[in-house]
Amino acid sequence: MAAENQPCYHCGLPIPAGVDFPVEIEHARREMCCAGCQAVAQAIVDNGLADYYRHRDAMPESPREALPQIVADFGLFGRMCAASPA
């Protein structure tokens, strides 16, 4: 069980109290915040890509951080489609 206020090993978000989604990475139990992070981390390990965790230099971008750029990209796409002749 994760210690209170411990960040998720995969995404860095806080781990809610009472959850238990561990993954063994490089012979150590690593705590995850949710089943999604657990599944992704386990897939990374199962496919021989555990070096990802050793070499990453930042946590993954959260959807909230990425959303403004995605919205802007869709806006550009919409303007391009509207300007195209039918």
Backbone as a printed PyTorch tensor [residue, N CA C, xyz], in Angstrom:
tensor([[[  0.8550,  -1.1850,   0.0000],
         [  0.0000,   0.0000,   0.0000],
         [  0.8930,   1.2380,   0.0000]],

        [[  0.5060,   2.2380,  -0.7950],
         [  1.2930,   3.4670,  -0.9230],
         [  1.2080,   4.2990,   0.3500]],

        [[  2.3070,   4.9700,   0.6540],
         [  2.3040,   5.9110,   1.7700],
         [  1.4610,   7.1210,   1.3800]],

        [[  0.8230,   7.7410,   2.3480],
         [ -0.0180,   8.8970,   2.0810],
         [  0.7910,  10.0110,   1.4220]],

        [[  0.1890,  10.6720,   0.4210],
         [  0.7960,  11.7730,  -0.3320],
         [  1.9630,  11.3380,  -1.2170]],

        [[  2.1330,  10.0600,  -1.4150],
         [  3.1850,   9.5830,  -2.3120],
         [  2.7140,   9.7940,  -3.7520]],

        [[  3.5840,  10.2890,  -4.6340],
         [  3.1570,  10.4620,  -6.0270],
         [  3.1740,   9.1350,  -6.7860]],

        [[  2.3260,   9.0540,  -7.7840],
         [  2.2930,   7.8950,  -8.6690],
         [  3.6370,   7.7850,  -9.3780]],

        [[  4.1840,   6.5920,  -9.4240],
         [  5.4840,   6.3920, -10.0580],
         [  5.4130,   6.6430, -11.5580]],

        [[  4.2420,   6.4370, -12.1640],
         [  4.1230,   6.6180, -13.6080],
         [  3.8120,   8.0560, -14.0040]],

        [[  2.7690,   8.6550, -13.4080],
         [  2.3210,   9.9780, -13.8660],
         [  2.6490,  11.1220, -12.9100]],

        [[  2.9640,  10.8070, -11.6600],
         [  3.3240,  11.8420, -10.6980],
         [  2.1690,  12.4410,  -9.9220]],

        [[  0.9230,  12.0630, -10.2520],
         [ -0.2150,  12.5650,  -9.4900],
         [ -0.2470,  11.9250,  -8.1080]],

        [[ -0.9030,  12.5600,  -7.1480],
         [ -1.0010,  11.9580,  -5.8070],
         [ -1.7640,  10.6370,  -5.8600]],

        [[ -1.3490,   9.7160,  -5.0410],
         [ -2.0340,   8.4270,  -4.9470],
         [ -3.1300,   8.5510,  -3.8960]],

        [[ -4.4020,   8.3240,  -4.2970],
         [ -5.4960,   8.4270,  -3.3220],
         [ -5.3460,   7.4000,  -2.2010]],

        [[ -5.8270,   7.7600,  -1.0380],
         [ -5.7860,   6.8390,   0.1090],
         [ -6.5620,   5.5800,  -0.2220]],

        [[ -6.0270,   4.4630,   0.1800],
         [ -6.7250,   3.1890,   0.0660],
         [ -6.5920,   2.4790,  -1.2710]],

        [[ -5.8920,   3.0530,  -2.2440],
         [ -5.7320,   2.3470,  -3.5140],
         [ -4.4510,   1.5200,  -3.4820]],

        [[ -4.4480,   0.4490,  -4.2710],
         [ -3.2940,  -0.4460,  -4.3010],
         [ -3.1200,  -0.9630,  -5.7240]],

        [[ -2.3070,  -0.2450,  -6.5120],
         [ -2.0430,  -0.5960,  -7.9010],
         [ -0.5360,  -0.6820,  -8.1320]],

        [[  0.1340,  -1.6580,  -7.5240],
         [  1.5870,  -1.7290,  -7.6510],
         [  2.0310,  -2.3820,  -8.9620]],

        [[  3.2540,  -2.0470,  -9.3720],
         [  3.9330,  -2.7040, -10.4890],
         [  5.3770,  -2.9020, -10.0530]],

        [[  5.9240,  -4.0810, -10.3170],
         [  7.3350,  -4.3080, -10.0070],
         [  8.1650,  -3.7920, -11.1760]],

        [[  9.0040,  -2.8170, -10.8790],
         [  9.8670,  -2.2140, -11.8950],
         [ 11.2910,  -2.2780, -11.3790]],

        [[ 12.1540,  -2.9640, -12.1250],
         [ 13.5570,  -3.1320, -11.7580],
         [ 13.6910,  -3.6670, -10.3380]],

        [[ 12.9480,  -4.7190, -10.0470],
         [ 13.0050,  -5.4500,  -8.7750],
         [ 12.5310,  -4.6450,  -7.5730]],

        [[ 11.7460,  -3.6130,  -7.8190],
         [ 11.1990,  -2.8170,  -6.7180],
         [  9.7140,  -2.5830,  -6.9600]],

        [[  8.9470,  -2.6190,  -5.8720],
         [  7.5150,  -2.3400,  -5.9540],
         [  7.3230,  -0.8360,  -6.1170]],

        [[  6.6270,  -0.4610,  -7.1790],
         [  6.3410,   0.9430,  -7.4550],
         [  4.8320,   1.1410,  -7.3910]],

        [[  4.3980,   2.1890,  -6.7350],
         [  2.9750,   2.4410,  -6.5330],
         [  2.4150,   3.3370,  -7.6390]],

        [[  1.2240,   2.9940,  -8.1020],
         [  0.5340,   3.7490,  -9.1300],
         [ -0.7660,   4.3020,  -8.5520]],

        [[ -1.2740,   5.3720,  -9.1630],
         [ -2.4720,   6.0370,  -8.6420],
         [ -3.7730,   5.4120,  -9.1220]],

        [[ -3.7340,   4.6470, -10.2170],
         [ -4.9660,   4.1110, -10.7700],
         [ -4.6680,   2.8870, -11.6320]],

        [[ -5.7330,   2.2110, -12.0370],
         [ -5.5820,   1.0250, -12.8790],
         [ -5.0030,   1.3790, -14.2500]],

        [[ -5.2730,   2.5890, -14.7370],
         [ -4.7190,   3.0150, -16.0260],
         [ -3.2130,   3.1230, -15.9870]],

        [[ -2.6920,   3.7960, -14.9670],
         [ -1.2340,   3.9100, -14.8200],
         [ -0.6090,   2.5460, -14.5800]],

        [[ -1.2910,   1.7130, -13.8090],
         [ -0.7850,   0.3700, -13.5620],
         [ -0.6850,  -0.4080, -14.8760]],

        [[ -1.7210,  -0.3360, -15.7050],
         [ -1.7280,  -1.0620, -16.9740],
         [ -0.6330,  -0.5670, -17.9150]],

        [[ -0.4690,   0.7380, -18.0040],
         [  0.5580,   1.2960, -18.8880],
         [  1.9450,   0.9310, -18.3750]],

        [[  2.1750,   1.0860, -17.0760],
         [  3.4820,   0.7530, -16.4980],
         [  3.7860,  -0.7320, -16.6830]],

        [[  2.7860,  -1.5750, -16.4810],
         [  3.0100,  -3.0150, -16.6480],
         [  3.3120,  -3.3400, -18.1050]],

        [[  2.6420,  -2.6820, -19.0390],
         [  2.9170,  -2.8930, -20.4590],
         [  4.3370,  -2.4500, -20.8050]],

        [[  4.7760,  -1.3360, -20.2370],
         [  6.1440,  -0.8560, -20.4640],
         [  7.1390,  -1.9120, -19.9920]],

        [[  6.9370,  -2.4270, -18.7920],
         [  7.8340,  -3.4420, -18.2260],
         [  7.7690,  -4.7340, -19.0330]],

        [[  6.5480,  -5.1950, -19.3420],
         [  6.3730,  -6.4600, -20.0540],
         [  6.9900,  -6.4460, -21.4460]],

        [[  7.1200,  -5.2680, -22.0320],
         [  7.6910,  -5.1610, -23.3690],
         [  9.1710,  -4.7930, -23.3580]],

        [[  9.8000,  -4.9340, -22.1720],
         [ 11.2400,  -4.7260, -22.0660],
         [ 11.6660,  -3.2700, -22.1610]],

        [[ 10.7680,  -2.3540, -21.8010],
         [ 11.0600,  -0.9360, -21.9400],
         [ 11.1990,  -0.2110, -20.6010]],

        [[ 11.5350,  -0.9430, -19.5420],
         [ 11.6330,  -0.3440, -18.2080],
         [ 12.6890,   0.7540, -18.1340]],

        [[ 13.6190,   0.7810, -19.0870],
         [ 14.6070,   1.8720, -19.1200],
         [ 13.9340,   3.2330, -19.2580]],

        [[ 12.7110,   3.2530, -19.7630],
         [ 11.9510,   4.5060, -19.8570],
         [ 11.9650,   5.2390, -18.5210]],

        [[ 11.7230,   4.4980, -17.4420],
         [ 11.6570,   5.1290, -16.1180],
         [ 13.0180,   5.6160, -15.6480]],

        [[ 14.0640,   4.9510, -16.0410],
         [ 15.4060,   5.3410, -15.6200],
         [ 15.8950,   6.5830, -16.3730]],

        [[ 15.4650,   6.7290, -17.6180],
         [ 15.9990,   7.7990, -18.4600],
         [ 15.0800,   9.0050, -18.6230]],

        [[ 13.8330,   8.9190, -18.1890],
         [ 12.9480,  10.0810, -18.3670],
         [ 13.4500,  11.2400, -17.5210]],

        [[ 13.2310,  12.4410, -18.0160],
         [ 13.7080,  13.6160, -17.2890],
         [ 12.5630,  14.4900, -16.7920]],

        [[ 11.3220,  14.0430, -17.0170],
         [ 10.1530,  14.7770, -16.5320],
         [  8.9640,  13.8240, -16.5020]],

        [[  7.9700,  14.1820, -15.7310],
         [  6.7420,  13.3940, -15.7100],
         [  5.9640,  13.6670, -17.0000]],

        [[  5.1200,  12.7150, -17.4060],
         [  4.3220,  12.9390, -18.6120],
         [  3.4050,  14.1450, -18.4530]],

        [[  3.1070,  14.7880, -19.5600],
         [  2.1960,  15.9240, -19.5560],
         [  0.7970,  15.4290, -19.2240]],

        [[  0.1180,  16.1310, -18.3230],
         [ -1.2370,  15.7200, -17.9660],
         [ -2.2090,  16.1690, -19.0440]],

        [[ -3.3390,  15.4930, -19.1840],
         [ -4.3300,  15.9230, -20.1700],
         [ -4.7670,  17.3700, -19.9670]],

        [[ -4.8320,  17.8340, -18.7300],
         [ -5.2220,  19.2270, -18.4790],
         [ -4.2090,  20.1880, -19.0700]],

        [[ -2.9230,  19.8470, -19.0240],
         [ -1.8930,  20.7090, -19.5940],
         [ -1.9240,  20.6540, -21.1210]],

        [[ -2.2240,  19.4980, -21.6780],
         [ -2.2230,  19.3170, -23.1310],
         [ -3.4840,  19.8680, -23.7840]],

        [[ -4.5770,  19.9410, -23.0560],
         [ -5.8580,  20.3150, -23.6360],
         [ -5.8490,  21.6450, -24.3710]],

        [[ -5.3050,  22.7440, -23.8370],
         [ -5.3310,  24.0040, -24.5930],
         [ -4.6860,  23.8830, -25.9700]],

        [[ -3.5860,  23.1510, -26.0920],
         [ -2.9400,  22.9920, -27.3970],
         [ -3.8010,  22.1460, -28.3190]],

        [[ -4.4250,  21.1210, -27.7990],
         [ -5.3030,  20.2870, -28.6140],
         [ -6.4660,  21.1130, -29.1500]],

        [[ -7.0570,  21.9270, -28.2910],
         [ -8.1650,  22.7780, -28.7130],
         [ -7.6910,  23.7400, -29.7950]],

        [[ -6.5250,  24.3280, -29.6160],
         [ -5.9870,  25.2440, -30.6230],
         [ -5.7390,  24.5170, -31.9450]],

        [[ -5.2180,  23.2950, -31.8730],
         [ -4.9710,  22.5160, -33.0840],
         [ -6.2740,  22.2110, -33.8170]],

        [[ -7.3140,  21.8510, -33.0870],
         [ -8.6100,  21.5810, -33.7200],
         [ -9.1750,  22.8460, -34.3430]],

        [[ -8.9760,  23.9780, -33.6930],
         [ -9.4520,  25.2380, -34.2470],
         [ -8.7840,  25.5340, -35.5820]],

        [[ -7.4900,  25.3100, -35.6750],
         [ -6.7630,  25.5170, -36.9210],
         [ -7.2820,  24.5690, -37.9880]],

        [[ -7.4980,  23.3160, -37.6210],
         [ -8.0100,  22.3140, -38.5520],
         [ -9.3760,  22.7330, -39.0740]],

        [[-10.2280,  23.2170, -38.1760],
         [-11.5610,  23.6460, -38.5730],
         [-11.5110,  24.8130, -39.5360]],

        [[-10.6100,  25.7710, -39.3070],
         [-10.4750,  26.9200, -40.2070],
         [ -9.9490,  26.4780, -41.5580]],

        [[ -9.0310,  25.5100, -41.5740],
         [ -8.4820,  25.0190, -42.8390],
         [ -9.5670,  24.2950, -43.6520]],

        [[-10.3920,  23.4910, -42.9780],
         [-11.4540,  22.7560, -43.6680],
         [-12.5120,  23.7150, -44.1950]],

        [[-12.8340,  24.7370, -43.4550],
         [-13.8520,  25.7020, -43.8790],
         [-13.3690,  26.4990, -45.0850]],

        [[-12.0670,  26.7230, -45.2060],
         [-11.5230,  27.5090, -46.3070],
         [-11.3410,  26.6770, -47.5790]],

        [[-11.3780,  25.3570, -47.4650],
         [-11.1900,  24.4850, -48.6200],
         [-12.4350,  24.4750, -49.4960]],

        [[-12.2500,  24.5570, -50.8210],
         [-13.4210,  24.4740, -51.6960],
         [-13.9940,  23.0710, -51.7040]],

        [[-15.2790,  22.9740, -51.8180],
         [-15.9550,  21.6600, -51.8050],
         [-15.9070,  21.0010, -53.1500]]])
